[in-house]
């Protein structure tokens, strides 16, 4: 087991904002696509 030092915690925090932004964007696109599919099925009566 490797002990964490204060430098490891600071390094772990670098660049996390970018990954979180991509993660949120992916979920947003997925949600919009799902809603669009539901509305299309509802409107077309399929």
N, CA, C, O and CB atoms as a CASP TS submission, in Angstrom:
PFRMAT TS
TARGET T0000
AUTHOR 0000-0000-0000
METHOD Language model
MODEL 1
PARENT N/A
ATOM      1  N   UNK     1       0.848  -1.186   0.000  1.00  0.00           N
ATOM      2  CA  UNK     1       0.000   0.000   0.000  1.00  0.00           C
ATOM      3  C   UNK     1       0.883   1.235   0.000  1.00  0.00           C
ATOM      4  O   UNK     1       1.832   1.322   0.779  1.00  0.00           O
ATOM      5  CB  UNK     1      -0.959   0.006   1.220  1.00  0.00           C
ATOM      6  N   UNK     2       0.583   2.176  -0.855  1.00  0.00           N
ATOM      7  CA  UNK     2       1.381   3.388  -0.961  1.00  0.00           C
ATOM      8  C   UNK     2       0.674   4.516  -0.223  1.00  0.00           C
ATOM      9  O   UNK     2      -0.510   4.772  -0.444  1.00  0.00           O
ATOM     10  CB  UNK     2       1.627   3.767  -2.444  1.00  0.00           C
ATOM     11  N   UNK     3       1.412   5.184   0.654  1.00  0.00           N
ATOM     12  CA  UNK     3       0.847   6.298   1.411  1.00  0.00           C
ATOM     13  C   UNK     3       0.791   7.545   0.549  1.00  0.00           C
ATOM     14  O   UNK     3       1.702   7.813  -0.234  1.00  0.00           O
ATOM     15  CB  UNK     3       1.667   6.566   2.682  1.00  0.00           C
ATOM     16  N   UNK     4      -0.262   8.288   0.694  1.00  0.00           N
ATOM     17  CA  UNK     4      -0.409   9.528  -0.059  1.00  0.00           C
ATOM     18  C   UNK     4       0.263  10.666   0.680  1.00  0.00           C
ATOM     19  O   UNK     4       0.207  10.757   1.907  1.00  0.00           O
ATOM     20  CB  UNK     4      -1.891   9.848  -0.304  1.00  0.00           C
ATOM     21  N   UNK     5       0.888  11.516  -0.076  1.00  0.00           N
ATOM     22  CA  UNK     5       1.468  12.717   0.510  1.00  0.00           C
ATOM     23  C   UNK     5       0.664  13.922   0.045  1.00  0.00           C
ATOM     24  O   UNK     5      -0.247  13.783  -0.772  1.00  0.00           O
ATOM     25  CB  UNK     5       2.969  12.865   0.125  1.00  0.00           C
ATOM     26  N   UNK     6       0.985  15.076   0.547  1.00  0.00           N
ATOM     27  CA  UNK     6       0.249  16.278   0.150  1.00  0.00           C
ATOM     28  C   UNK     6       0.456  16.592  -1.320  1.00  0.00           C
ATOM     29  O   UNK     6      -0.427  17.167  -1.957  1.00  0.00           O
ATOM     30  CB  UNK     6       0.677  17.468   0.999  1.00  0.00           C
ATOM     31  N   UNK     7       1.616  16.223  -1.875  1.00  0.00           N
ATOM     32  CA  UNK     7       1.849  16.497  -3.299  1.00  0.00           C
ATOM     33  C   UNK     7       0.986  15.604  -4.174  1.00  0.00           C
ATOM     34  O   UNK     7       0.555  16.034  -5.244  1.00  0.00           O
ATOM     35  CB  UNK     7       3.327  16.301  -3.653  1.00  0.00           C
ATOM     36  N   UNK     8       0.719  14.361  -3.746  1.00  0.00           N
ATOM     37  CA  UNK     8      -0.134  13.470  -4.528  1.00  0.00           C
ATOM     38  C   UNK     8      -1.552  14.013  -4.606  1.00  0.00           C
ATOM     39  O   UNK     8      -2.180  13.948  -5.663  1.00  0.00           O
ATOM     40  CB  UNK     8      -0.141  12.063  -3.922  1.00  0.00           C
ATOM     41  N   UNK     9      -2.064  14.546  -3.506  1.00  0.00           N
ATOM     42  CA  UNK     9      -3.424  15.075  -3.510  1.00  0.00           C
ATOM     43  C   UNK     9      -3.531  16.304  -4.410  1.00  0.00           C
ATOM     44  O   UNK     9      -4.529  16.471  -5.112  1.00  0.00           O
ATOM     45  CB  UNK     9      -3.864  15.426  -2.085  1.00  0.00           C
ATOM     46  N   UNK    10      -2.527  17.149  -4.397  1.00  0.00           N
ATOM     47  CA  UNK    10      -2.562  18.332  -5.258  1.00  0.00           C
ATOM     48  C   UNK    10      -2.483  17.923  -6.724  1.00  0.00           C
ATOM     49  O   UNK    10      -3.168  18.500  -7.568  1.00  0.00           O
ATOM     50  CB  UNK    10      -1.409  19.296  -4.908  1.00  0.00           C
ATOM     51  N   UNK    11      -1.643  16.923  -7.033  1.00  0.00           N
ATOM     52  CA  UNK    11      -1.520  16.457  -8.403  1.00  0.00           C
ATOM     53  C   UNK    11      -2.805  15.791  -8.879  1.00  0.00           C
ATOM     54  O   UNK    11      -3.159  15.893 -10.054  1.00  0.00           O
ATOM     55  CB  UNK    11      -0.352  15.493  -8.527  1.00  0.00           C
ATOM     56  N   UNK    12      -3.498  15.117  -7.983  1.00  0.00           N
ATOM     57  CA  UNK    12      -4.730  14.434  -8.364  1.00  0.00           C
ATOM     58  C   UNK    12      -5.815  15.434  -8.742  1.00  0.00           C
ATOM     59  O   UNK    12      -6.712  15.099  -9.517  1.00  0.00           O
ATOM     60  CB  UNK    12      -5.216  13.536  -7.225  1.00  0.00           C
ATOM     61  N   UNK    13      -5.755  16.641  -8.218  1.00  0.00           N
ATOM     62  CA  UNK    13      -6.778  17.634  -8.491  1.00  0.00           C
ATOM     63  C   UNK    13      -6.542  18.381  -9.796  1.00  0.00           C
ATOM     64  O   UNK    13      -7.458  19.029 -10.303  1.00  0.00           O
ATOM     65  CB  UNK    13      -6.852  18.609  -7.360  1.00  0.00           C
ATOM     66  N   UNK    14      -5.351  18.307 -10.343  1.00  0.00           N
ATOM     67  CA  UNK    14      -5.061  19.042 -11.574  1.00  0.00           C
ATOM     68  C   UNK    14      -5.801  18.421 -12.751  1.00  0.00           C
ATOM     69  O   UNK    14      -5.755  17.208 -12.954  1.00  0.00           O
ATOM     70  CB  UNK    14      -3.547  19.067 -11.849  1.00  0.00           C
ATOM     71  N   UNK    15      -6.464  19.237 -13.505  1.00  0.00           N
ATOM     72  CA  UNK    15      -7.111  18.790 -14.727  1.00  0.00           C
ATOM     73  C   UNK    15      -8.441  18.096 -14.527  1.00  0.00           C
ATOM     74  O   UNK    15      -8.981  17.549 -15.488  1.00  0.00           O
ATOM     75  CB  UNK    15      -6.212  17.889 -15.445  1.00  0.00           C
ATOM     76  N   UNK    16      -8.995  18.090 -13.326  1.00  0.00           N
ATOM     77  CA  UNK    16     -10.260  17.394 -13.130  1.00  0.00           C
ATOM     78  C   UNK    16     -11.431  18.158 -13.733  1.00  0.00           C
ATOM     79  O   UNK    16     -12.433  17.542 -14.095  1.00  0.00           O
ATOM     80  CB  UNK    16     -10.503  17.165 -11.655  1.00  0.00           C
ATOM     81  N   UNK    17     -11.338  19.473 -13.852  1.00  0.00           N
ATOM     82  CA  UNK    17     -12.426  20.258 -14.404  1.00  0.00           C
ATOM     83  C   UNK    17     -12.726  19.899 -15.844  1.00  0.00           C
ATOM     84  O   UNK    17     -13.892  19.850 -16.237  1.00  0.00           O
ATOM     85  CB  UNK    17     -12.108  21.715 -14.305  1.00  0.00           C
ATOM     86  N   UNK    18     -11.704  19.648 -16.631  1.00  0.00           N
ATOM     87  CA  UNK    18     -11.877  19.308 -18.033  1.00  0.00           C
ATOM     88  C   UNK    18     -12.621  17.979 -18.174  1.00  0.00           C
ATOM     89  O   UNK    18     -13.542  17.873 -18.984  1.00  0.00           O
ATOM     90  CB  UNK    18     -10.516  19.240 -18.739  1.00  0.00           C
ATOM     91  N   UNK    19     -12.239  16.976 -17.407  1.00  0.00           N
ATOM     92  CA  UNK    19     -12.901  15.680 -17.491  1.00  0.00           C
ATOM     93  C   UNK    19     -14.346  15.767 -17.018  1.00  0.00           C
ATOM     94  O   UNK    19     -15.226  15.122 -17.589  1.00  0.00           O
ATOM     95  CB  UNK    19     -12.142  14.643 -16.669  1.00  0.00           C
ATOM     96  N   UNK    20     -14.596  16.552 -15.987  1.00  0.00           N
ATOM     97  CA  UNK    20     -15.966  16.706 -15.501  1.00  0.00           C
ATOM     98  C   UNK    20     -16.833  17.400 -16.532  1.00  0.00           C
ATOM     99  O   UNK    20     -18.016  17.084 -16.659  1.00  0.00           O
ATOM    100  CB  UNK    20     -15.987  17.487 -14.190  1.00  0.00           C
ATOM    101  N   UNK    21     -16.262  18.342 -17.273  1.00  0.00           N
ATOM    102  CA  UNK    21     -17.008  19.034 -18.314  1.00  0.00           C
ATOM    103  C   UNK    21     -17.402  18.074 -19.430  1.00  0.00           C
ATOM    104  O   UNK    21     -18.539  18.097 -19.901  1.00  0.00           O
ATOM    105  CB  UNK    21     -16.185  20.193 -18.879  1.00  0.00           C
ATOM    106  N   UNK    22     -16.471  17.237 -19.848  1.00  0.00           N
ATOM    107  CA  UNK    22     -16.782  16.249 -20.882  1.00  0.00           C
ATOM    108  C   UNK    22     -17.808  15.241 -20.393  1.00  0.00           C
ATOM    109  O   UNK    22     -18.684  14.828 -21.153  1.00  0.00           O
ATOM    110  CB  UNK    22     -15.515  15.527 -21.326  1.00  0.00           C
ATOM    111  N   UNK    23     -17.709  14.845 -19.148  1.00  0.00           N
ATOM    112  CA  UNK    23     -18.661  13.906 -18.552  1.00  0.00           C
ATOM    113  C   UNK    23     -20.071  14.504 -18.546  1.00  0.00           C
ATOM    114  O   UNK    23     -21.032  13.837 -18.930  1.00  0.00           O
ATOM    115  CB  UNK    23     -18.229  13.537 -17.114  1.00  0.00           C
ATOM    116  N   UNK    24     -20.188  15.749 -18.115  1.00  0.00           N
ATOM    117  CA  UNK    24     -21.488  16.419 -18.073  1.00  0.00           C
ATOM    118  C   UNK    24     -22.038  16.624 -19.479  1.00  0.00           C
ATOM    119  O   UNK    24     -23.239  16.470 -19.703  1.00  0.00           O
ATOM    120  CB  UNK    24     -21.375  17.767 -17.349  1.00  0.00           C
ATOM    121  N   UNK    25     -21.174  16.970 -20.424  1.00  0.00           N
ATOM    122  CA  UNK    25     -21.622  17.167 -21.802  1.00  0.00           C
ATOM    123  C   UNK    25     -22.137  15.862 -22.396  1.00  0.00           C
ATOM    124  O   UNK    25     -23.132  15.860 -23.121  1.00  0.00           O
ATOM    125  CB  UNK    25     -20.481  17.727 -22.662  1.00  0.00           C
ATOM    126  N   UNK    26     -21.477  14.774 -22.101  1.00  0.00           N
ATOM    127  CA  UNK    26     -21.920  13.474 -22.597  1.00  0.00           C
ATOM    128  C   UNK    26     -23.288  13.098 -22.070  1.00  0.00           C
ATOM    129  O   UNK    26     -24.137  12.622 -22.823  1.00  0.00           O
ATOM    130  CB  UNK    26     -20.924  12.407 -22.224  1.00  0.00           C
ATOM    131  N   UNK    27     -23.509  13.310 -20.776  1.00  0.00           N
ATOM    132  CA  UNK    27     -24.811  13.012 -20.188  1.00  0.00           C
ATOM    133  C   UNK    27     -25.887  13.934 -20.743  1.00  0.00           C
ATOM    134  O   UNK    27     -27.022  13.502 -20.945  1.00  0.00           O
ATOM    135  CB  UNK    27     -24.750  13.133 -18.668  1.00  0.00           C
ATOM    136  N   UNK    28     -25.553  15.193 -20.992  1.00  0.00           N
ATOM    137  CA  UNK    28     -26.525  16.137 -21.546  1.00  0.00           C
ATOM    138  C   UNK    28     -26.932  15.727 -22.954  1.00  0.00           C
ATOM    139  O   UNK    28     -28.117  15.734 -23.288  1.00  0.00           O
ATOM    140  CB  UNK    28     -25.951  17.561 -21.555  1.00  0.00           C
ATOM    141  N   UNK    29     -25.963  15.374 -23.773  1.00  0.00           N
ATOM    142  CA  UNK    29     -26.257  14.942 -25.143  1.00  0.00           C
ATOM    143  C   UNK    29     -27.090  13.665 -25.122  1.00  0.00           C
ATOM    144  O   UNK    29     -28.032  13.520 -25.901  1.00  0.00           O
ATOM    145  CB  UNK    29     -24.950  14.718 -25.942  1.00  0.00           C
ATOM    146  N   UNK    30     -26.743  12.744 -24.230  1.00  0.00           N
ATOM    147  CA  UNK    30     -27.493  11.497 -24.120  1.00  0.00           C
ATOM    148  C   UNK    30     -28.940  11.758 -23.696  1.00  0.00           C
ATOM    149  O   UNK    30     -29.868  11.155 -24.235  1.00  0.00           O
ATOM    150  CB  UNK    30     -26.811  10.556 -23.120  1.00  0.00           C
ATOM    151  N   UNK    31     -29.124  12.648 -22.743  1.00  0.00           N
ATOM    152  CA  UNK    31     -30.474  12.972 -22.276  1.00  0.00           C
ATOM    153  C   UNK    31     -31.291  13.634 -23.379  1.00  0.00           C
ATOM    154  O   UNK    31     -32.463  13.305 -23.566  1.00  0.00           O
ATOM    155  CB  UNK    31     -30.411  13.888 -21.048  1.00  0.00           C
ATOM    156  N   UNK    32     -30.683  14.559 -24.105  1.00  0.00           N
ATOM    157  CA  UNK    32     -31.398  15.229 -25.194  1.00  0.00           C
ATOM    158  C   UNK    32     -31.771  14.254 -26.306  1.00  0.00           C
ATOM    159  O   UNK    32     -32.855  14.350 -26.882  1.00  0.00           O
ATOM    160  CB  UNK    32     -30.549  16.364 -25.763  1.00  0.00           C
ATOM    161  N   UNK    33     -30.877  13.317 -26.609  1.00  0.00           N
ATOM    162  CA  UNK    33     -31.178  12.323 -27.636  1.00  0.00           C
ATOM    163  C   UNK    33     -32.319  11.410 -27.188  1.00  0.00           C
ATOM    164  O   UNK    33     -33.170  11.035 -27.995  1.00  0.00           O
ATOM    165  CB  UNK    33     -29.928  11.490 -27.960  1.00  0.00           C
ATOM    166  N   UNK    34     -32.336  11.062 -25.928  1.00  0.00           N
ATOM    167  CA  UNK    34     -33.409  10.220 -25.401  1.00  0.00           C
ATOM    168  C   UNK    34     -34.748  10.944 -25.452  1.00  0.00           C
ATOM    169  O   UNK    34     -35.756  10.368 -25.861  1.00  0.00           O
ATOM    170  CB  UNK    34     -33.097   9.794 -23.965  1.00  0.00           C
ATOM    171  N   UNK    35     -34.754  12.201 -25.037  1.00  0.00           N
ATOM    172  CA  UNK    35     -35.990  12.987 -25.073  1.00  0.00           C
ATOM    173  C   UNK    35     -36.461  13.180 -26.512  1.00  0.00           C
ATOM    174  O   UNK    35     -37.657  13.101 -26.790  1.00  0.00           O
ATOM    175  CB  UNK    35     -35.782  14.356 -24.392  1.00  0.00           C
ATOM    176  N   UNK    36     -35.528  13.431 -27.423  1.00  0.00           N
ATOM    177  CA  UNK    36     -35.885  13.599 -28.835  1.00  0.00           C
ATOM    178  C   UNK    36     -36.487  12.319 -29.395  1.00  0.00           C
ATOM    179  O   UNK    36     -37.438  12.378 -30.175  1.00  0.00           O
ATOM    180  CB  UNK    36     -34.655  14.010 -29.659  1.00  0.00           C
ATOM    181  N   UNK    37     -35.955  11.171 -29.017  1.00  0.00           N
ATOM    182  CA  UNK    37     -36.496   9.903 -29.495  1.00  0.00           C
ATOM    183  C   UNK    37     -37.897   9.676 -28.946  1.00  0.00           C
ATOM    184  O   UNK    37     -38.776   9.216 -29.675  1.00  0.00           O
ATOM    185  CB  UNK    37     -35.578   8.741 -29.101  1.00  0.00           C
ATOM    186  N   UNK    38     -38.118   9.990 -27.678  1.00  0.00           N
ATOM    187  CA  UNK    38     -39.440   9.822 -27.076  1.00  0.00           C
ATOM    188  C   UNK    38     -40.454  10.742 -27.750  1.00  0.00           C
ATOM    189  O   UNK    38     -41.569  10.317 -28.054  1.00  0.00           O
ATOM    190  CB  UNK    38     -39.386  10.104 -25.560  1.00  0.00           C
ATOM    191  N   UNK    39     -40.079  11.991 -27.985  1.00  0.00           N
ATOM    192  CA  UNK    39     -40.985  12.945 -28.637  1.00  0.00           C
ATOM    193  C   UNK    39     -41.269  12.513 -30.071  1.00  0.00           C
ATOM    194  O   UNK    39     -42.406  12.621 -30.529  1.00  0.00           O
ATOM    195  CB  UNK    39     -40.386  14.370 -28.617  1.00  0.00           C
ATOM    196  N   UNK    40     -40.264  12.031 -30.783  1.00  0.00           N
ATOM    197  CA  UNK    40     -40.464  11.588 -32.170  1.00  0.00           C
ATOM    198  C   UNK    40     -41.413  10.402 -32.218  1.00  0.00           C
ATOM    199  O   UNK    40     -42.298  10.348 -33.072  1.00  0.00           O
ATOM    200  CB  UNK    40     -39.118  11.216 -32.826  1.00  0.00           C
ATOM    201  N   UNK    41     -41.237   9.457 -31.314  1.00  0.00           N
ATOM    202  CA  UNK    41     -42.139   8.300 -31.271  1.00  0.00           C
ATOM    203  C   UNK    41     -43.550   8.747 -30.921  1.00  0.00           C
ATOM    204  O   UNK    41     -44.520   8.249 -31.492  1.00  0.00           O
ATOM    205  CB  UNK    41     -41.641   7.253 -30.249  1.00  0.00           C
ATOM    206  N   UNK    42     -43.666   9.669 -30.000  1.00  0.00           N
ATOM    207  CA  UNK    42     -44.989  10.169 -29.577  1.00  0.00           C
ATOM    208  C   UNK    42     -45.681  10.915 -30.716  1.00  0.00           C
ATOM    209  O   UNK    42     -46.873  10.717 -30.955  1.00  0.00           O
ATOM    210  CB  UNK    42     -44.851  11.098 -28.346  1.00  0.00           C
ATOM    211  N   UNK    43     -44.930  11.781 -31.425  1.00  0.00           N
ATOM    212  CA  UNK    43     -45.513  12.580 -32.500  1.00  0.00           C
ATOM    213  C   UNK    43     -45.868  11.720 -33.728  1.00  0.00           C
ATOM    214  O   UNK    43     -46.891  11.946 -34.374  1.00  0.00           O
ATOM    215  CB  UNK    43     -44.542  13.694 -32.903  1.00  0.00           C
ATOM    216  N   UNK    44     -45.024  10.747 -34.037  1.00  0.00           N
ATOM    217  CA  UNK    44     -45.286   9.913 -35.210  1.00  0.00           C
ATOM    218  C   UNK    44     -46.235   8.774 -34.905  1.00  0.00           C
ATOM    219  O   UNK    44     -46.752   8.137 -35.824  1.00  0.00           O
ATOM    220  CB  UNK    44     -43.995   9.358 -35.754  1.00  0.00           C
ATOM    221  N   UNK    45     -46.474   8.506 -33.634  1.00  0.00           N
ATOM    222  CA  UNK    45     -47.412   7.468 -33.258  1.00  0.00           C
ATOM    223  C   UNK    45     -46.901   6.073 -33.572  1.00  0.00           C
ATOM    224  O   UNK    45     -47.692   5.164 -33.824  1.00  0.00           O
ATOM    225  CB  UNK    45     -48.717   7.693 -33.946  1.00  0.00           C
ATOM    226  N   UNK    46     -45.624   5.902 -33.558  1.00  0.00           N
ATOM    227  CA  UNK    46     -45.034   4.585 -33.880  1.00  0.00           C
ATOM    228  C   UNK    46     -45.217   3.655 -32.692  1.00  0.00           C
ATOM    229  O   UNK    46     -44.798   2.499 -32.743  1.00  0.00           O
ATOM    230  CB  UNK    46     -43.514   4.714 -34.244  1.00  0.00           C
TER
END
